[in-house]
Amino acid sequence: MSDAVREAEAFLAAHWSPDVDPVAWRALVIDERWAALRWPSQWFGRDLSDDDAKAVEAVFAAAGAPGPGQDVTNLWAGTMLGYGSDELKAQFMRRLLMDEVAMCLLYSEPGAGSDLAAIRTTAERDGDEWVVNGQKVWTSGARDADYGMLIARTDWDQPKHRGISFFWFPMRQPGVEVRPLRQATGDARFNEVFITDARVPDTNRLGNLNDGWRVLQTALFYERVAMGGSMVGAAGGARPTRNAPRGATAAAHGSIPVPDISLVKLAREMGKAGDPLVRQQLMRLHSRRQVNQWNGERAKAAAAAGSSSPLASLGKLFMAQILHEAGHLQGELLGMSALLDGDQFPTARDHNYSQLNAYFFSIGGGTDQVQRNIIGERILGLPKEPEVDRDVPFRDVRTSGAASPR
Ligand SMILES: Cc1cc2nc3c(=O)[nH]c(=O)nc-3n(C[C@H](O)[C@H](O)[C@H](O)COP(=O)(O)OP(=O)(O)OC[C@H]3O[C@@H](n4cnc5c(N)ncnc54)[C@H](O)[C@@H]3O)c2cc1C
């Protein structure tokens, strides 16, 4: 048994009770450096190896005590740890771990989604600040956000993957207009964001100038790990992440409400638990979930702080498939009653919601097709897609974006 495990047991024996105030507990876990075990001690971690960290996480889990794991799931703090200056970290790290800063992701644009390197939002230097102009779209949580992780073009003469910088962008300022967009589920969690002469200090830049693509890879990795590891219960039923920190599992997308449905329970209720085909599908979902969990562990172990691993793409793709399959099976179990909707029929309503919401996992954080490209190129070693504009200055690249270079 490692020292860390012994210390964790002593800490839990001294402080943990299921009745403890959740916010006070969260603060204690962070300040006593149990929330992000693999991180350096300077930033709330304990410098533990992955094996030791897992052993400590198991001790907390066995006690039913929440808290550890933010080193692999907290997109915002993880990106800040990898690329923020010490001043920024001092200002934000603890608040991010406490989930006290509302954040959003300012990546996608009308002409740049899968091909994110085609962004045309521009940041121009003005003394110690950058002046930002452009439009973002599908920005989850933008209406409530204090800050956004923004990618903007800072050099139009470099090829498209270079010449991009990554900013910790203040959302509450003149020049930032947020307009909600309605989703197929009926929710309006994502938005258009119009940015006109808004400002961000150079000290809020993450990573080197024009090297924002590298920072983005880390941020996307965290997002995909979080989405790949989300919310599928033991029987392949989908579970909500209500108790998970907003900055973590719910990634960038606000809390993702996935109804709490046990498919085994539903199969029993509908008198179908003895049906061999239903049992086979339940087991298939269960096995997929188990395999995905192992893959998630591999992805987390493969990436040190501030880096990324293509294994996260496998997990995210698989999770999207699991959620689609779970939705179909749920529909089969419900039979004709799956056609109902509304608050009078909560099971059918939740079924409709989760069927539609499964598409969120197939699109947000990079589509299924894009994950397949990454798996093909970076895991299987297949030839890369042709990139005719790879070495062309972005100013000369033809894109679908309407605005011309500034
Ligand atoms: C619920 C939700 C929340 C989101 N939240 C955010 C957010 O907070 N911040 C943010 O910046 N973005 C967000 N997004 C946007 C999301 O990241 C993009 O929608 C996604 O990356 C796809 O981009 P696109 O919509 O422009 O589609 P496109 O890139 O135009 O893709 C259209 C289709 O073409 C396929 N395709 C494109 N290129 C290739 C290729 N090279 N190979 C094979 N197929 C390809 C795609 O898979 C897709 O099926 C969110 C999206 C959703 C659905």
The ligand as a Gaussian input file, in Angstrom:
#p B3LYP/6-31G(d) Opt

LIG

0 1
 C      -24.935000      20.362000     -28.975000
 C      -23.702000      20.994000     -29.574000
 C      -22.896000      21.816000     -28.789000
 C      -21.790000      22.436000     -29.347000
 N      -21.049000      23.284000     -28.556000
 C      -20.002000      23.934000     -29.094000
 C      -19.259000      24.875000     -28.318000
 O      -19.532000      25.080000     -27.137000
 N      -18.251000      25.561000     -28.888000
 C      -17.904000      25.356000     -30.193000
 O      -16.961000      25.991000     -30.645000
 N      -18.585000      24.471000     -30.967000
 C      -19.623000      23.764000     -30.445000
 N      -20.340000      22.875000     -31.214000
 C      -20.022000      22.798000     -32.628000
 C      -19.399000      21.479000     -33.071000
 O      -18.086000      21.361000     -32.587000
 C      -19.478000      21.476000     -34.594000
 O      -20.858000      21.445000     -34.937000
 C      -18.778000      20.286000     -35.184000
 O      -17.394000      20.384000     -35.001000
 C      -19.099000      20.131000     -36.686000
 O      -18.890000      21.315000     -37.366000
 P      -20.000000      21.895000     -38.343000
 O      -21.287000      21.942000     -37.601000
 O      -19.486000      23.151000     -38.936000
 O      -20.195000      20.792000     -39.464000
 P      -19.270000      20.593000     -40.749000
 O      -17.837000      20.672000     -40.362000
 O      -19.755000      21.478000     -41.849000
 O      -19.591000      19.088000     -41.105000
 C      -20.752000      18.692000     -41.872000
 C      -20.658000      17.198000     -42.103000
 O      -19.499000      16.905000     -42.901000
 C      -18.685000      15.918000     -42.262000
 N      -17.274000      16.213000     -42.506000
 C      -16.671000      17.424000     -42.448000
 N      -15.354000      17.304000     -42.701000
 C      -15.102000      15.992000     -42.895000
 C      -13.939000      15.224000     -43.200000
 N      -12.754000      15.808000     -43.328000
 N      -14.087000      13.885000     -43.319000
 C      -15.288000      13.267000     -43.202000
 N      -16.440000      13.946000     -42.925000
 C      -16.350000      15.276000     -42.773000
 C      -19.009000      16.072000     -40.791000
 O      -18.720000      14.886000     -40.071000
 C      -20.503000      16.392000     -40.818000
 O      -21.239000      15.211000     -40.923000
 C      -21.452000      22.220000     -30.695000
 C      -22.245000      21.372000     -31.474000
 C      -23.360000      20.761000     -30.927000
 C      -24.195000      19.859000     -31.783000

